[in-house]
Amino acid sequence: MNFKKNILITGSQGMIGKNIINDLLNKGHKVIGIDINDKANTDFDYYQCNLISTEDTVQVLKKIFSKYKKLDCLIHLAGIDYKLEKSNKCLDDFLNISKPSIVMESINSNISMVYNIIYSLMPYFLKQEKSKIILAGSLYGSISPNPNLYLDKNGEKFFQKPIEYSISKSVFPILAKYLCAHYGHKGLVVNNVEPHAIIDEPKEDFLKNFEKISPMKRTCKVNEIVDFISYLSLSECDYLNGQTIKIDGGWSSL
Ligand SMILES: NC(=O)c1ccc[n+]([C@@H]2O[C@H](COP(=O)([O-])OP(=O)(O)OC[C@H]3O[C@@H](n4cnc5c(N)ncnc54)[C@H](O)[C@@H]3O)[C@@H](O)[C@H]2O)c1
């Protein structure tokens, strides 16, 4: 039987976050959102917090647990999608676009967010009989972005997915494995989802290239990722644990 659950969602104001929240609210579950953005119009319990700060994250979790006592699931969506556009950078100039000072700061931000939320939650989760964590990694944490996606009709590169994004997402699969291996016996279920290409307003050149390369000849629809993450958060199949699941329309099968 599917009882109503308390589900914590980080990155609740983002594109995927908003859609998952609608879905879970429609199914009658309690949603608690965390994001760095100012409070927007929300019909769920919302906490503004910068997850890069350990102290702020610990404090916000303290508040949430003193109110709810128990959370069934964390869906961690908060992240920074670093972008390098041709207009402000020379994309072939690796030494310039990938300076250690910039790259390390960016890596640190994304990894701090996921680590801080896990670190702050674990004391509560390990006291519960059962708890669940779903991480939103990225396909680009497991395979490289394909540079051919970002060539215009003259063969010129118009964009590059920066190396710091891939590096920061590459820790997600091992986080899921490590936490499962060490805390699975305490009722913790942790999985990592690797989505690919859910894009609001894609460039025409990008779409044309995407159609040529992708086995399904199309990008991912937001409801496809929402449906899966929502299913995972409510599923009673706890034996699925420590896994990284790619939602990529077969992109990584080639
Ligand atoms: N959209 C895609 O195609 C795609 C593909 C692969 C992976 N992902 C991953 O899925 C997750 C959600 O994607 P999305 O498209 O909804 O992204 P999004 O950028 O729309 O949402 C991310 C949210 O994280 C929040 N955030 C950023 N920094 C924060 C901080 N310091 N503290 C608290 N909140 C912070 C932002 O305010 C934003 O609301 C991201 O982690 C992203 O990397 C997305």
The ligand as a Gaussian input file, in Angstrom:
#p B3LYP/6-31G(d) Opt

LIG

0 1
 N       17.950000      19.612000     -17.247000
 C       18.772000      18.659000     -17.688000
 O       18.843000      18.362000     -18.889000
 C       19.650000      17.894000     -16.734000
 C       20.459000      16.878000     -17.257000
 C       21.290000      16.185000     -16.401000
 C       21.304000      16.480000     -15.058000
 N       20.509000      17.471000     -14.565000
 C       20.600000      17.769000     -13.130000
 O       19.305000      17.730000     -12.543000
 C       19.213000      18.717000     -11.514000
 C       17.986000      19.598000     -11.757000
 O       18.066000      20.127000     -13.065000
 P       17.227000      21.408000     -13.526000
 O       17.238000      21.387000     -15.018000
 O       15.940000      21.474000     -12.789000
 O       18.207000      22.562000     -13.040000
 P       17.823000      24.072000     -12.640000
 O       19.077000      24.864000     -12.860000
 O       16.576000      24.506000     -13.294000
 O       17.560000      23.943000     -11.065000
 C       18.596000      23.859000     -10.121000
 C       18.117000      24.522000      -8.846000
 O       19.188000      24.448000      -7.867000
 C       19.160000      25.654000      -7.134000
 N       20.466000      25.940000      -6.519000
 C       21.601000      26.314000      -7.162000
 N       22.562000      26.588000      -6.257000
 C       22.016000      26.374000      -5.034000
 C       22.515000      26.513000      -3.705000
 N       23.774000      26.939000      -3.471000
 N       21.693000      26.212000      -2.676000
 C       20.416000      25.814000      -2.899000
 N       19.876000      25.681000      -4.139000
 C       20.676000      25.954000      -5.193000
 C       18.831000      26.726000      -8.187000
 O       18.361000      27.914000      -7.578000
 C       17.781000      26.011000      -9.041000
 O       16.466000      26.304000      -8.616000
 C       20.523000      19.511000     -11.538000
 O       21.377000      19.029000     -10.514000
 C       21.096000      19.198000     -12.903000
 O       22.528000      19.252000     -12.918000
 C       19.685000      18.181000     -15.373000

